[in-house]
Structures are given as C-alpha cells and as structure tokens.
Amino acid sequence: MQNDIAYRLILASASPARRGLLEAAGIDAEVMVSGVDESVVDAEDAYTLCLALARMKARTIAAQLNADPGVVVLGCDSVLAFEGEVFGKPANAEEATKRWARMRGRSGVLHTGHHVTSLTTGRQAEGVGATVVHFADISDEEIEAYVATDEPLNVAGAFTLDGRGAAFVDRIEGDPGNVIGLSLPLLRKLLAEMDIPITALWRK
C-alpha cells in the first residue's frame, strides 16, 4: 500500500451529488468536466454503457494532465435499466413525465460505472455498481409537480435519492450512494486494486 504519497483525486464529473458524497467521506476532490460527447457511445445494455462512459470521461481528463505524483482520476456515469430499456437523463419535461408514468409502482436497476486511473503508475481499475430501485405508485399530480421542479431533467432515470425524488422511492436494494452517483465501497475496492488505500485520499 502506498501510504507515503500525497494523493489528489480529480473527479471527471460535473455532478454536485458525486462531489458531495466524496466530501462527506472526507475526500476533497478537484472537479474537471470532461465535456465528452456521450452520444458517440452505443451500447444496448446499461452495464456496458455506463462503464464505457465512465472510462471515456476519466481517460479524457487524464490525457489533459501531467503525470503528477499522487494524482488519481475518477470517472463515473449512471444510467437506469428499466424493462429492457436504458434511461439516461431525459431530453425534456415531456420525456420525464412519460418515464415516470411508466416507472411508478415498478422497479428498475440503477447502474453506475466507475473508472479510476493513476497518473503516477498508469494503472487503471473499473467496475459497475448496481442498485435495485422500487418506485412508489405516485399520482399524475405528483409527477407533474415533480417534473415542474426541473430536478428530474438533470439526472439519470429522471429521479434522485438525495432530493425531492426521494419521496417517490419506496425502497432500494443495495448501496444508496450508488443511486446518488458514486459507490464509496466500490471506489475503495478499485483503489485497493491499484494499491492505493482510500484513507490516503482523506483530507488531513
């Protein structure tokens, strides 16, 4: 384990929820938005898609940086697998409304791809967290009110677990952080594969 190195985590994501999860876990991440064109990735299943996007985000940022000692880049991407379809962010309010009309009273699986790369060693590790989400059987009025907040337009699957959408999720099976956007247990395992203890990323 590399405990004597001063590590810096670069988060290749604009998601305030992901940054917030890291901060709550004692990790002050620097944010660099990759700006990648997600439409160029074509995958039929949620697992492959979210991992490919996470990998592309991390590698894009890593390519822009010097091989500074201790720099670790983390890319993440989330999508919802629902009845054979893959839901990212809805294109507009109409699409979000239609999705919720289908999702209410049913369940889906939220997949979050994680890709970590060390600029010092060039080592990489990646994996996907999957959490089953059971949606409440909400009314048309509740859907309309929720979509009007714009919250579901900015997140994969058109719902959140750390905002207004939490009231419309009956229960989950798995890691709640994964649904919010980043699985800390999975991140710990991926870092360990690269011989980096997650404790080395904690703020001093």
DRENPA-3360 file (N, C-alpha, C; in nm, 2 decimals, always signed):
BEGIN
1 = MQNDIAYR = +0.08/-0.12/+0.00/+0.00/+0.00/+0.00/+0.09/+0.13/+0.00 ~ +0.04/+0.23/-0.08/+0.12/+0.35/-0.09/+0.07/+0.46/+0.00 ~ +0.11/+0.45/+0.13/+0.06/+0.55/+0.23/+0.14/+0.67/+0.24 ~ +0.26/+0.68/+0.18/+0.35/+0.79/+0.20/+0.34/+0.89/+0.09 ~ +0.24/+0.87/-0.01/+0.22/+0.97/-0.12/+0.11/+1.06/-0.09 ~ +0.12/+1.19/-0.12/+0.02/+1.28/-0.10/-0.08/+1.27/-0.23 ~ -0.19/+1.21/-0.21/-0.28/+1.19/-0.32/-0.38/+1.30/-0.35 ~ -0.41/+1.32/-0.47/-0.51/+1.42/-0.52/-0.61/+1.35/-0.60;
9 = LILASASP = -0.74/+1.36/-0.57/-0.84/+1.30/-0.66/-0.90/+1.40/-0.75 ~ -0.90/+1.37/-0.88/-0.97/+1.45/-0.98/-1.09/+1.38/-1.02 ~ -1.21/+1.45/-1.00/-1.34/+1.39/-1.03/-1.38/+1.44/-1.17 ~ -1.38/+1.35/-1.27/-1.42/+1.39/-1.41/-1.57/+1.39/-1.42 ~ -1.63/+1.47/-1.35/-1.78/+1.48/-1.35/-1.82/+1.62/-1.29 ~ -1.93/+1.67/-1.35/-1.99/+1.80/-1.31/-2.09/+1.78/-1.20 ~ -2.11/+1.65/-1.16/-2.22/+1.62/-1.06/-2.19/+1.67/-0.92 ~ -2.27/+1.76/-0.87/-2.25/+1.81/-0.73/-2.28/+1.70/-0.63;
17 = ARRGLLEA = -2.37/+1.60/-0.67/-2.40/+1.49/-0.58/-2.28/+1.40/-0.56 ~ -2.21/+1.37/-0.67/-2.09/+1.29/-0.65/-1.98/+1.36/-0.57 ~ -1.96/+1.49/-0.60/-1.86/+1.56/-0.52/-1.91/+1.57/-0.37 ~ -2.04/+1.58/-0.35/-2.09/+1.59/-0.21/-2.06/+1.46/-0.14 ~ -2.08/+1.34/-0.20/-2.06/+1.21/-0.14/-1.91/+1.20/-0.10 ~ -1.82/+1.24/-0.19/-1.68/+1.24/-0.16/-1.65/+1.33/-0.04 ~ -1.70/+1.45/-0.04/-1.67/+1.54/+0.07/-1.72/+1.49/+0.20 ~ -1.84/+1.43/+0.20/-1.89/+1.37/+0.33/-1.81/+1.26/+0.38;
25 = AGIDAEVM = -1.73/+1.19/+0.28/-1.65/+1.08/+0.32/-1.50/+1.12/+0.35 ~ -1.48/+1.25/+0.36/-1.35/+1.31/+0.39/-1.26/+1.32/+0.27 ~ -1.31/+1.32/+0.15/-1.23/+1.34/+0.03/-1.26/+1.47/-0.04 ~ -1.16/+1.56/-0.05/-1.18/+1.68/-0.12/-1.14/+1.66/-0.27 ~ -1.23/+1.64/-0.36/-1.20/+1.61/-0.50/-1.19/+1.74/-0.57 ~ -1.10/+1.75/-0.67/-1.10/+1.86/-0.76/-1.18/+1.82/-0.89 ~ -1.27/+1.91/-0.93/-1.36/+1.88/-1.04/-1.30/+1.93/-1.17 ~ -1.30/+1.84/-1.27/-1.26/+1.87/-1.41/-1.37/+1.81/-1.50;
33 = VSGVDESV = -1.44/+1.88/-1.57/-1.55/+1.83/-1.65/-1.49/+1.79/-1.79 ~ -1.52/+1.66/-1.82/-1.46/+1.61/-1.95/-1.51/+1.67/-2.07 ~ -1.64/+1.70/-2.07/-1.70/+1.75/-2.20/-1.72/+1.65/-2.31 ~ -1.71/+1.52/-2.28/-1.72/+1.42/-2.38/-1.86/+1.42/-2.44 ~ -1.86/+1.38/-2.57/-1.99/+1.36/-2.64/-2.04/+1.22/-2.61 ~ -2.14/+1.21/-2.51/-2.19/+1.08/-2.47/-2.26/+1.01/-2.58 ~ -2.31/+1.08/-2.68/-2.39/+1.02/-2.78/-2.31/+0.93/-2.87 ~ -2.17/+0.94/-2.87/-2.09/+0.86/-2.96/-2.08/+0.72/-2.90;
41 = VDAEDAYT = -2.12/+0.69/-2.78/-2.11/+0.56/-2.72/-2.24/+0.49/-2.75 ~ -2.23/+0.38/-2.81/-2.35/+0.30/-2.85/-2.34/+0.16/-2.78 ~ -2.43/+0.14/-2.68/-2.43/+0.02/-2.61/-2.58/-0.02/-2.58 ~ -2.61/-0.14/-2.59/-2.75/-0.18/-2.57/-2.79/-0.21/-2.43 ~ -2.69/-0.24/-2.34/-2.72/-0.26/-2.20/-2.66/-0.16/-2.11 ~ -2.72/-0.14/-2.00/-2.69/-0.04/-1.90/-2.55/-0.06/-1.85 ~ -2.51/-0.18/-1.82/-2.38/-0.21/-1.76/-2.26/-0.16/-1.86 ~ -2.27/-0.20/-1.98/-2.17/-0.17/-2.08/-2.17/-0.02/-2.10;
49 = LCLALARM = -2.28/+0.05/-2.11/-2.29/+0.19/-2.14/-2.23/+0.27/-2.03 ~ -2.27/+0.25/-1.91/-2.22/+0.34/-1.80/-2.07/+0.32/-1.78 ~ -2.02/+0.20/-1.80/-1.88/+0.17/-1.78/-1.80/+0.24/-1.89 ~ -1.85/+0.23/-2.01/-1.78/+0.29/-2.13/-1.78/+0.44/-2.11 ~ -1.88/+0.50/-2.06/-1.89/+0.65/-2.05/-1.80/+0.69/-1.93 ~ -1.80/+0.62/-1.82/-1.71/+0.65/-1.71/-1.56/+0.64/-1.75 ~ -1.53/+0.54/-1.83/-1.39/+0.52/-1.88/-1.35/+0.63/-1.97 ~ -1.44/+0.67/-2.06/-1.41/+0.78/-2.15/-1.39/+0.91/-2.08;
57 = KARTIAAQ = -1.47/+0.94/-1.98/-1.46/+1.06/-1.90/-1.32/+1.07/-1.83 ~ -1.29/+0.96/-1.76/-1.16/+0.96/-1.69/-1.04/+0.97/-1.78 ~ -1.04/+0.89/-1.89/-0.93/+0.89/-1.98/-0.91/+1.03/-2.05 ~ -1.02/+1.09/-2.08/-1.02/+1.23/-2.14/-0.95/+1.33/-2.05 ~ -0.99/+1.33/-1.92/-0.92/+1.42/-1.83/-0.78/+1.38/-1.80 ~ -0.75/+1.25/-1.79/-0.61/+1.20/-1.76/-0.52/+1.24/-1.87 ~ -0.57/+1.25/-2.00/-0.49/+1.28/-2.11/-0.45/+1.43/-2.11 ~ -0.53/+1.51/-2.03/-0.50/+1.65/-2.03/-0.40/+1.69/-1.92;
65 = LNADPGVV = -0.37/+1.60/-1.83/-0.29/+1.62/-1.71/-0.15/+1.57/-1.73 ~ -0.06/+1.63/-1.65/+0.08/+1.58/-1.64/+0.08/+1.46/-1.54 ~ +0.18/+1.38/-1.55/+0.19/+1.26/-1.46/+0.24/+1.30/-1.32 ~ +0.16/+1.39/-1.26/+0.20/+1.44/-1.12/+0.19/+1.32/-1.02 ~ +0.28/+1.31/-0.93/+0.28/+1.21/-0.83/+0.15/+1.22/-0.75 ~ +0.08/+1.11/-0.73/-0.03/+1.11/-0.64/-0.17/+1.15/-0.71 ~ -0.17/+1.19/-0.83/-0.29/+1.23/-0.90/-0.37/+1.10/-0.94 ~ -0.49/+1.10/-0.90/-0.58/+0.99/-0.94/-0.71/+1.05/-1.00;
73 = VLGCDSVL = -0.75/+1.00/-1.11/-0.87/+1.05/-1.18/-0.98/+0.95/-1.17 ~ -1.10/+1.00/-1.14/-1.22/+0.91/-1.12/-1.32/+0.96/-1.22 ~ -1.37/+0.87/-1.30/-1.48/+0.90/-1.39/-1.60/+0.81/-1.35 ~ -1.72/+0.87/-1.35/-1.84/+0.80/-1.32/-1.95/+0.83/-1.42 ~ -2.04/+0.74/-1.44/-2.16/+0.77/-1.52/-2.27/+0.67/-1.47 ~ -2.39/+0.73/-1.47/-2.51/+0.65/-1.42/-2.62/+0.64/-1.52 ~ -2.68/+0.52/-1.53/-2.80/+0.50/-1.62/-2.89/+0.41/-1.55 ~ -3.02/+0.41/-1.58/-3.12/+0.33/-1.52/-3.16/+0.22/-1.62;
81 = AFEGEVFG = -3.16/+0.09/-1.59/-3.21/-0.01/-1.67/-3.36/-0.04/-1.62 ~ -3.45/-0.02/-1.72/-3.59/-0.03/-1.68/-3.66/-0.11/-1.80 ~ -3.71/-0.23/-1.76/-3.79/-0.31/-1.85/-3.73/-0.32/-1.99 ~ -3.60/-0.35/-2.00/-3.53/-0.37/-2.12/-3.48/-0.25/-2.19 ~ -3.50/-0.13/-2.13/-3.45/+0.00/-2.19/-3.35/+0.06/-2.10 ~ -3.27/+0.15/-2.15/-3.17/+0.22/-2.08/-3.20/+0.37/-2.07 ~ -3.22/+0.42/-1.95/-3.26/+0.56/-1.93/-3.14/+0.64/-1.88 ~ -3.10/+0.74/-1.95/-3.00/+0.84/-1.90/-3.08/+0.96/-1.86;
89 = KPANAEEA = -3.03/+1.08/-1.88/-3.11/+1.19/-1.85/-3.22/+1.21/-1.95 ~ -3.34/+1.25/-1.91/-3.45/+1.27/-2.00/-3.42/+1.40/-2.09 ~ -3.46/+1.40/-2.21/-3.43/+1.51/-2.30/-3.51/+1.63/-2.27 ~ -3.63/+1.61/-2.21/-3.71/+1.73/-2.18/-3.82/+1.69/-2.08 ~ -3.90/+1.78/-2.04/-4.01/+1.76/-1.94/-4.11/+1.66/-1.98 ~ -4.14/+1.66/-2.11/-4.24/+1.56/-2.16/-4.18/+1.42/-2.15 ~ -4.06/+1.40/-2.18/-4.00/+1.27/-2.17/-3.99/+1.22/-2.02 ~ -3.96/+1.31/-1.93/-3.95/+1.28/-1.79/-4.09/+1.24/-1.74;
97 = TKRWARMR = -4.19/+1.31/-1.78/-4.33/+1.28/-1.74/-4.37/+1.14/-1.79 ~ -4.34/+1.11/-1.92/-4.37/+0.98/-1.97/-4.30/+0.86/-1.90 ~ -4.17/+0.89/-1.87/-4.10/+0.79/-1.79/-4.16/+0.76/-1.66 ~ -4.19/+0.86/-1.59/-4.25/+0.84/-1.45/-4.38/+0.77/-1.46 ~ -4.46/+0.80/-1.56/-4.59/+0.73/-1.58/-4.57/+0.58/-1.60 ~ -4.46/+0.54/-1.65/-4.42/+0.40/-1.67/-4.36/+0.34/-1.54 ~ -4.27/+0.42/-1.48/-4.19/+0.37/-1.37/-4.27/+0.36/-1.24 ~ -4.37/+0.44/-1.22/-4.44/+0.44/-1.09/-4.50/+0.30/-1.06;
105 = GRSGVLHT = -4.48/+0.25/-0.94/-4.52/+0.12/-0.89/-4.44/+0.01/-0.94 ~ -4.33/+0.04/-1.02/-4.25/-0.07/-1.07/-4.10/-0.05/-1.02 ~ -4.01/-0.13/-1.07/-3.87/-0.12/-1.02/-3.78/-0.12/-1.14 ~ -3.66/-0.07/-1.12/-3.55/-0.07/-1.22/-3.42/-0.09/-1.15 ~ -3.31/-0.09/-1.22/-3.18/-0.11/-1.17/-3.09/+0.01/-1.21 ~ -3.05/+0.08/-1.11/-2.96/+0.19/-1.14/-2.81/+0.14/-1.14 ~ -2.75/+0.16/-1.26/-2.61/+0.12/-1.28/-2.52/+0.25/-1.28 ~ -2.41/+0.24/-1.20/-2.31/+0.35/-1.20/-2.18/+0.29/-1.24;
113 = GHHVTSLT = -2.12/+0.33/-1.35/-1.99/+0.29/-1.39/-1.88/+0.37/-1.32 ~ -1.77/+0.31/-1.28/-1.66/+0.38/-1.21/-1.53/+0.34/-1.28 ~ -1.45/+0.44/-1.32/-1.32/+0.41/-1.38/-1.22/+0.50/-1.31 ~ -1.11/+0.43/-1.25/-1.01/+0.50/-1.18/-0.88/+0.48/-1.25 ~ -0.80/+0.59/-1.27/-0.67/+0.57/-1.33/-0.56/+0.66/-1.25 ~ -0.45/+0.60/-1.23/-0.34/+0.67/-1.16/-0.24/+0.73/-1.26 ~ -0.22/+0.86/-1.25/-0.13/+0.92/-1.34/+0.02/+0.89/-1.31 ~ +0.04/+0.85/-1.19/+0.18/+0.81/-1.15/+0.22/+0.68/-1.21;
121 = TGRQAEGV = +0.14/+0.58/-1.19/+0.17/+0.44/-1.23/+0.11/+0.40/-1.37 ~ +0.00/+0.47/-1.41/-0.07/+0.43/-1.53/-0.16/+0.32/-1.51 ~ -0.17/+0.27/-1.38/-0.26/+0.16/-1.35/-0.41/+0.21/-1.35 ~ -0.50/+0.12/-1.39/-0.64/+0.15/-1.40/-0.72/+0.04/-1.34 ~ -0.84/+0.08/-1.29/-0.93/-0.02/-1.24/-1.07/+0.03/-1.27 ~ -1.17/-0.06/-1.29/-1.30/-0.01/-1.32/-1.40/-0.12/-1.27 ~ -1.53/-0.07/-1.25/-1.63/-0.16/-1.21/-1.77/-0.09/-1.22 ~ -1.87/-0.16/-1.20/-2.01/-0.11/-1.20/-2.08/-0.15/-1.08;
129 = GATVVHFA = -2.15/-0.05/-1.02/-2.24/-0.07/-0.90/-2.38/-0.08/-0.95 ~ -2.46/-0.17/-0.90/-2.60/-0.19/-0.94/-2.69/-0.19/-0.82 ~ -2.79/-0.11/-0.82/-2.88/-0.10/-0.71/-3.03/-0.11/-0.76 ~ -3.11/-0.19/-0.70/-3.25/-0.21/-0.74/-3.33/-0.09/-0.67 ~ -3.40/-0.03/-0.75/-3.48/+0.09/-0.71/-3.63/+0.05/-0.73 ~ -3.71/+0.06/-0.62/-3.85/+0.03/-0.62/-3.92/+0.17/-0.61 ~ -3.99/+0.21/-0.72/-4.06/+0.33/-0.73/-4.20/+0.33/-0.67 ~ -4.24/+0.44/-0.60/-4.37/+0.45/-0.54/-4.47/+0.46/-0.65;
137 = DISDEEIE = -4.60/+0.42/-0.62/-4.71/+0.44/-0.72/-4.77/+0.58/-0.70 ~ -4.70/+0.68/-0.76/-4.74/+0.81/-0.74/-4.84/+0.86/-0.84 ~ -4.91/+0.97/-0.80/-5.02/+1.02/-0.89/-4.97/+1.10/-1.00 ~ -5.06/+1.13/-1.10/-5.03/+1.22/-1.21/-5.00/+1.36/-1.16 ~ -5.07/+1.40/-1.05/-5.04/+1.53/-1.00/-4.90/+1.54/-0.94 ~ -4.86/+1.43/-0.87/-4.73/+1.43/-0.81/-4.62/+1.43/-0.92 ~ -4.64/+1.35/-1.03/-4.55/+1.35/-1.14/-4.54/+1.49/-1.20 ~ -4.65/+1.56/-1.22/-4.65/+1.69/-1.28/-4.57/+1.79/-1.19;
145 = AYVATDEP = -4.60/+1.78/-1.06/-4.53/+1.87/-0.97/-4.38/+1.85/-0.96 ~ -4.34/+1.72/-0.97/-4.20/+1.69/-0.96/-4.13/+1.73/-1.09 ~ -4.18/+1.70/-1.20/-4.12/+1.74/-1.33/-4.11/+1.90/-1.33 ~ -4.21/+1.97/-1.28/-4.21/+2.11/-1.28/-4.09/+2.17/-1.20 ~ -4.03/+2.09/-1.11/-3.91/+2.14/-1.03/-3.79/+2.14/-1.12 ~ -3.79/+2.07/-1.23/-3.67/+2.05/-1.32/-3.57/+1.95/-1.26 ~ -3.59/+1.91/-1.14/-3.49/+1.82/-1.08/-3.47/+1.69/-1.16 ~ -3.58/+1.63/-1.21/-3.56/+1.50/-1.28/-3.50/+1.52/-1.42;
153 = LNVAGAFT = -3.49/+1.64/-1.47/-3.43/+1.66/-1.60/-3.28/+1.66/-1.60 ~ -3.22/+1.66/-1.48/-3.08/+1.67/-1.48/-3.01/+1.54/-1.42 ~ -3.09/+1.44/-1.41/-3.03/+1.31/-1.35/-3.07/+1.19/-1.43 ~ -2.99/+1.09/-1.43/-3.02/+0.96/-1.49/-3.14/+0.90/-1.43 ~ -3.23/+0.85/-1.52/-3.35/+0.79/-1.47/-3.46/+0.88/-1.43 ~ -3.43/+1.01/-1.44/-3.53/+1.11/-1.40/-3.58/+1.11/-1.26 ~ -3.48/+1.07/-1.17/-3.52/+1.08/-1.03/-3.39/+1.09/-0.94 ~ -3.41/+1.13/-0.82/-3.29/+1.14/-0.73/-3.33/+1.07/-0.60;
161 = LDGRGAAF = -3.22/+1.03/-0.52/-3.24/+0.97/-0.39/-3.20/+1.07/-0.28 ~ -3.14/+1.18/-0.33/-3.09/+1.28/-0.23/-3.16/+1.42/-0.25 ~ -3.28/+1.42/-0.31/-3.35/+1.54/-0.33/-3.50/+1.52/-0.32 ~ -3.58/+1.59/-0.39/-3.73/+1.58/-0.39/-3.77/+1.44/-0.43 ~ -3.70/+1.38/-0.52/-3.73/+1.24/-0.57/-3.73/+1.13/-0.47 ~ -3.66/+1.16/-0.35/-3.65/+1.05/-0.25/-3.79/+1.01/-0.20 ~ -3.89/+1.11/-0.20/-4.02/+1.08/-0.15/-4.09/+0.98/-0.24 ~ -4.04/+0.96/-0.36/-4.11/+0.88/-0.46/-4.04/+0.74/-0.48;
169 = VDRIEGDP = -3.95/+0.71/-0.39/-3.88/+0.58/-0.40/-3.92/+0.51/-0.27 ~ -3.99/+0.40/-0.29/-4.03/+0.32/-0.17/-3.92/+0.25/-0.10 ~ -3.83/+0.19/-0.17/-3.71/+0.13/-0.11/-3.61/+0.10/-0.22 ~ -3.49/+0.06/-0.17/-3.38/+0.02/-0.27/-3.32/-0.11/-0.21 ~ -3.25/-0.18/-0.30/-3.18/-0.30/-0.26/-3.03/-0.28/-0.31 ~ -2.95/-0.24/-0.21/-2.81/-0.21/-0.25/-2.76/-0.09/-0.19 ~ -2.65/-0.03/-0.25/-2.58/+0.09/-0.20/-2.66/+0.21/-0.24 ~ -2.70/+0.29/-0.14/-2.77/+0.42/-0.18/-2.68/+0.52/-0.25;
177 = GNVIGLSL = -2.55/+0.52/-0.21/-2.46/+0.61/-0.27/-2.45/+0.59/-0.42 ~ -2.46/+0.46/-0.46/-2.45/+0.42/-0.60/-2.57/+0.49/-0.68 ~ -2.68/+0.50/-0.61/-2.80/+0.56/-0.68/-2.78/+0.71/-0.69 ~ -2.72/+0.77/-0.59/-2.69/+0.91/-0.59/-2.58/+0.95/-0.69 ~ -2.50/+0.85/-0.72/-2.40/+0.88/-0.83/-2.26/+0.82/-0.81 ~ -2.23/+0.77/-0.69/-2.09/+0.71/-0.67/-2.10/+0.62/-0.55 ~ -2.05/+0.50/-0.57/-2.04/+0.40/-0.47/-1.91/+0.40/-0.40 ~ -1.91/+0.45/-0.27/-1.78/+0.45/-0.20/-1.72/+0.32/-0.17;
185 = PLLRKLLA = -1.80/+0.21/-0.14/-1.74/+0.08/-0.12/-1.67/+0.03/-0.25 ~ -1.74/+0.06/-0.36/-1.68/+0.01/-0.49/-1.55/+0.09/-0.52 ~ -1.55/+0.22/-0.49/-1.43/+0.30/-0.51/-1.32/+0.25/-0.42 ~ -1.35/+0.22/-0.30/-1.24/+0.16/-0.21/-1.18/+0.04/-0.27 ~ -1.26/-0.05/-0.32/-1.21/-0.18/-0.38/-1.13/-0.15/-0.51 ~ -1.17/-0.05/-0.59/-1.10/-0.02/-0.71/-0.96/+0.04/-0.68 ~ -0.96/+0.13/-0.58/-0.83/+0.19/-0.54/-0.74/+0.08/-0.48 ~ -0.80/-0.01/-0.41/-0.72/-0.12/-0.35/-0.65/-0.21/-0.46;
193 = EMDIPITA = -0.72/-0.22/-0.57/-0.66/-0.30/-0.68/-0.54/-0.23/-0.74 ~ -0.53/-0.10/-0.71/-0.42/-0.02/-0.76/-0.32/+0.01/-0.64 ~ -0.34/-0.06/-0.53/-0.25/-0.05/-0.41/-0.26/+0.09/-0.35 ~ -0.38/+0.15/-0.36/-0.40/+0.28/-0.30/-0.51/+0.27/-0.19 ~ -0.48/+0.29/-0.07/-0.58/+0.29/+0.04/-0.67/+0.41/+0.03 ~ -0.80/+0.39/+0.04/-0.89/+0.51/+0.03/-0.86/+0.61/+0.14 ~ -0.80/+0.56/+0.25/-0.77/+0.65/+0.36/-0.66/+0.75/+0.32 ~ -0.58/+0.72/+0.22/-0.48/+0.81/+0.17/-0.53/+0.93/+0.10;
201 = LWRK = -0.66/+0.92/+0.06/-0.73/+1.04/+0.00/-0.80/+1.13/+0.10 ~ -0.81/+1.08/+0.22/-0.88/+1.17/+0.32/-0.81/+1.30/+0.34 ~ -0.89/+1.40/+0.36/-0.83/+1.53/+0.39/-0.76/+1.52/+0.52 ~ -0.65/+1.60/+0.53/-0.56/+1.59/+0.65/-0.61/+1.69/+0.75;
% end
